[in-house]
Amino acid sequence: MPATCPDKKILFYDEVCMLGLQMERLFQIVFRHQVLVIFLEDMKSNPRREYRRVLEFLEVEDDGREDFPVENARALPRFPLISQSLRIAGLVKTKLGLHGKGIGIGRIISRLNNRKPDGKQKLSPEMEETLRDYFKEDIGLLSSIMGRELSHWLQ
């Protein structure tokens, strides 16, 4: 386990990424009408509609907003060692009870260290097939729970 990892449970990627299983667990403890599920693909295709759905769910009046710029787009570190050092410093601060206290130098360094990727990183076809096979059943479960066809996620 990496020294910078605060909790080994976060390394169980398969459990974290099984959305069908996670939604099934959620609906066992929370009434369905208390949950609003938003699919990223819907947000990308029609952000205004999804925004209105959120407002309606929260029973908040529509402010008429039409423009939804992308925020926090994926960024990659120019120097991974700097990013790792910042994570370690954050863990040390948390252990010392200093989390949230500071003047923001870490955020500034992180912002300067990050860059937008040139293009989407591609998985090998073999890895894509492995992931499709692994998550196929869970995507079927999520489709069933949400009442929505999601087989296109496997393509």
NORKAHU-V487828 format. One record per residue. N is the residue number from 0. RES is the residue in three letters. BURIAL is I if it has 16 or more other ideal C-beta (glycine too) atoms within 10 Angstrom, else O. Layout:
((N/RES/BURIAL) (N/RES/BURIAL))
This chain:
((0/MET/O) (1/PRO/O) (2/ALA/O) (3/THR/O) (4/CYS/O) (5/PRO/O) (6/ASP/O) (7/LYS/O) (8/LYS/O) (9/ILE/O) (10/LEU/O) (11/PHE/O) (12/TYR/O) (13/ASP/O) (14/GLU/O) (15/VAL/O) (16/CYS/O) (17/MET/I) (18/LEU/I) (19/GLY/I) (20/LEU/I) (21/GLN/I) (22/MET/I) (23/GLU/O) (24/ARG/O) (25/LEU/O) (26/PHE/O) (27/GLN/O) (28/ILE/O) (29/VAL/O) (30/PHE/O) (31/ARG/O) (32/HIS/O) (33/GLN/O) (34/VAL/O) (35/LEU/O) (36/VAL/O) (37/ILE/O) (38/PHE/O) (39/LEU/O) (40/GLU/O) (41/ASP/O) (42/MET/O) (43/LYS/O) (44/SER/O) (45/ASN/O) (46/PRO/I) (47/ARG/O) (48/ARG/O) (49/GLU/I) (50/TYR/I) (51/ARG/O) (52/ARG/I) (53/VAL/O) (54/LEU/O) (55/GLU/O) (56/PHE/O) (57/LEU/O) (58/GLU/O) (59/VAL/O) (60/GLU/O) (61/ASP/O) (62/ASP/O) (63/GLY/O) (64/ARG/O) (65/GLU/O) (66/ASP/O) (67/PHE/O) (68/PRO/O) (69/VAL/O) (70/GLU/O) (71/ASN/O) (72/ALA/O) (73/ARG/O) (74/ALA/O) (75/LEU/O) (76/PRO/O) (77/ARG/O) (78/PHE/O) (79/PRO/O) (80/LEU/O) (81/ILE/O) (82/SER/I) (83/GLN/O) (84/SER/O) (85/LEU/I) (86/ARG/I) (87/ILE/O) (88/ALA/O) (89/GLY/I) (90/LEU/O) (91/VAL/O) (92/LYS/O) (93/THR/O) (94/LYS/O) (95/LEU/O) (96/GLY/O) (97/LEU/O) (98/HIS/O) (99/GLY/O) (100/LYS/O) (101/GLY/O) (102/ILE/O) (103/GLY/O) (104/ILE/O) (105/GLY/O) (106/ARG/O) (107/ILE/O) (108/ILE/I) (109/SER/I) (110/ARG/O) (111/LEU/O) (112/ASN/I) (113/ASN/I) (114/ARG/O) (115/LYS/O) (116/PRO/O) (117/ASP/O) (118/GLY/O) (119/LYS/O) (120/GLN/O) (121/LYS/O) (122/LEU/O) (123/SER/O) (124/PRO/O) (125/GLU/O) (126/MET/O) (127/GLU/O) (128/GLU/O) (129/THR/O) (130/LEU/O) (131/ARG/O) (132/ASP/O) (133/TYR/O) (134/PHE/I) (135/LYS/O) (136/GLU/O) (137/ASP/I) (138/ILE/I) (139/GLY/O) (140/LEU/I) (141/LEU/I) (142/SER/O) (143/SER/O) (144/ILE/I) (145/MET/O) (146/GLY/O) (147/ARG/O) (148/GLU/O) (149/LEU/I) (150/SER/O) (151/HIS/O) (152/TRP/O) (153/LEU/O) (154/GLN/O))
